[in-house]
């Protein structure tokens, strides 16, 4: 029968550390162990843990040097060289190659290989939608401390600039590892900070070794079904040689965690290293670091790697994916410059500049108010309220640039995201319709817009970047007289807009006004790239003080969740925005 382990785990923590400690770590997990977990633990307890009777290094290296292929389909494996260190990329189907995780294998510092972790890395890649790099860092005793650590630091530096398919910078990086690799995860973070090198966005330590003075109480009190505590002095002596075990890079439980990124630690109840994890989490939190500790009832050393995966392993890997996505969302949130939910009014919920919405009256901007032409409708949006244009009118809600769009004459990049609900063939009146525009003091000096074409049926959806007039229109022709392939625009026939469903749009601008880089604009609908505007001289000449983001030019329909970002989003980021279950409010805090 299934039985409860949560209370046992909590009682163990209380016994070892007292009530005050339990209160300082409130997230000791309270959950029932799955029937599969109970059966598997019973099976493990019938075996002899490694190192109980002898320490066979050759056998350990043979076992952990074997290759365990991914068990999920669609995984791409690519071998690479990281200086003199061999490595292998593991990329699940749909993973973003610009989100990169350095995974450091376990093996007591003396054994293990990336090949042994291919299956686990594939599960993490699929859950987090990231590319995973497995380096074969140098092993002790042939290469004692700090050789392996130095390899891990170098691998993170290499990974920042090199992806699974090309030498391209990462958008965001993470470091993870288990057991000895969990130790190296924490010490890599410490070493990167101390060496004033770029830090990853987060660290993930699974069942980490954190104290090579071997002072953790669980080394004496817990029966570990995977590995005997008798091995720990041997692992330590092989790895440290004559180095001081109290050095923070030898025992990260003694480290100063100030300035490190968020950390996730997962550990099983039934492992000798349980208290290494608890103590490291306590130290990180005392140093002011966001550290999530998960003590999994009924689980054992690196339970996330055992195939077939237990329910607990699947859930733990899902937690790893959620942790990575949360940090990725936080990084994306830093690029947000404006967010308007239209829940309560026309003004933006957040802005780096002016949050207020305006309308143009002659040469002046005045504060905008909802009216019969631009209404705020509660609970009508994709997320909460919506901006509704019930008819073609003259009210065009606008937001000042002032740090929102970031227009400048040197190098300008930005992205604009919005949801719309409209049937263009039934709802629009004759004439062009521009749901979103970016304008300056003169459209002949630059003009950016999304539009529906004038009178065709079906109406064509377009994204255009018009630079200086003489560049895109040297013959002074009417817009409709110029062939589509001769215009700086993307044109989409039968775009998926409808009255009864919301459609997501994003347009990006990259390197506008930049003489040294190629300018490009991209249009996405429902997370999918529709086309690019390239190979044009994207020279603008606006007065930065007069740049506006304008909504609803002849538009008839609903609009929601308007957002502006200070750079061109990648396709994966566009898909992330498209997939936000609660909209931009998930990013905006």
Buried (B, 14 or more C-beta within 10 A) or exposed (E): EEEEBBEBBBEBBBEBBEEEBBEEBEEBBEBBBBEBBBEBBEEBEEEEBBBEEEBEBEEBBEBBBEEBEBBEEEBBBBEBEBEEBBBBBBBBEEBBBBBBBBBBBBBBBBBBBBBBBBBBBBBBBBBBBBBBBBBBBBBBBEBBBBBBBBBBBBBBBBBBEBBBEEEEEBBBBBBBBBBBBBBBBBBBBBBBBEEEBEBBBBBBBBBBBBBBEBBBBBBEBBEBBBBBBBBBEBBBBBBBEEBEBEBBBBBBBBBEBEEBBBBBBBBBBBBBBBBBBBBBBBBBBEBEBEBBBBBBBBBBBBBBBBEEBBEBBBBBBEBBBEBBBBBBBBBBBEBBBBBBBBBEBBBBBBBBBBBBBBBBEEEEBEEBEBEEBBBBBEEBBBBBBBBBBBEBBEBBBBBBBBEBBBBBEEBBBBBBBBBBBBBBEEBBEEEBBBBBBBBBBBBEBBBBBBBBBBEEEEBBBBBBBBBBBEBBBEEEEEBEEBEEEEBBBBBBEEBEBEEEEBBBBBBBBBBBBBEEEEBBBBBBBBBEBBBBBEEBEBBBBBEBEBBBBBBBBBBBBBBBBBBBBBBBBBBBBBBBBBEBEEBBBBBBE
